[in-house]
Amino acid sequence: MIKLQKISARPDYVEEVYKTLLDAISDGSLEAGTRLKQEEIAEQMQVSRSPVLKALLLLKKDGFVQDVPGRGVEVAPMDATAISNLYMIRGALDALAARLAAERRYEIDPKLLAAGRRVIKGKDVKAMVDADMAFHRAIYDASGNPLIAESAEVYWAHLRRAMGAGLQFATQREPIWDEHEAIAKAIAAGDSARAAELSELHTTRARELAVRLSQSQAEQRLAIA
């Protein structure tokens, strides 16, 4: 049986159900191939089936779940090509944001780096992803161009899942935050070229890991089928 948190009472639960399911998919609690039964989800969250159905339809539209003949609704597998394409877009946005932030010699809050290094020592994948996202969003904000953050927001839901998978299976997580710290130092030093270069390298490494994991999961599914 899947385990999901209860949600607070509100007239419209759809957004809360959607977010709860998306969080569970992103942090690996709900793995690819997991069956999602409306009755079970509604019971665990203590809501009616209507918002659950609407949330599942939204997740299906966004590509996180899929209909499988004879099984109903399942968590969809990650698509290696789609992930690669998403990371390419993210890489371009991250490099631009870092370059602009460096031109302003912006100092990223050291508390973000400390928080990131702290959470990677634990097992809470969602907390790790949230810390990672907070760092990158700080750079978007530091760029002075609000369109960067708005553009990135479109892709973050899918990237969160890829990031969650990478963090869950990573044998070493410290290098991720070593790279973050190097980017932050380049930005604070006003070295725009270095900041952009480090950001692009950081995203490239993340993309390669996410694609490898996606391909590995696909091979495992084929072996089981």
Buried (B, 14 or more C-beta within 10 A) or exposed (E): EBEBEEBEEEEEBBBBBBEBBBBBBBBBBBBBBBEBEBEBBBBBBEBEEEBBBBBBBBBBEEBBBBEEEEEEBBBBBBBBEEBBBBBEBBBBBBBBBBBBBBBEEBEBEEEBBEBBBEBBEEEEBBBBBBBBBBBBBBBBBBBEBEEBBEBBEEBBBBBBBBBBBBBBEBEEBEEBBBBBBBBBBBBBEBBBEBBBBBBBBBBEBBBEBBBEBBEEBBEEEEEEE
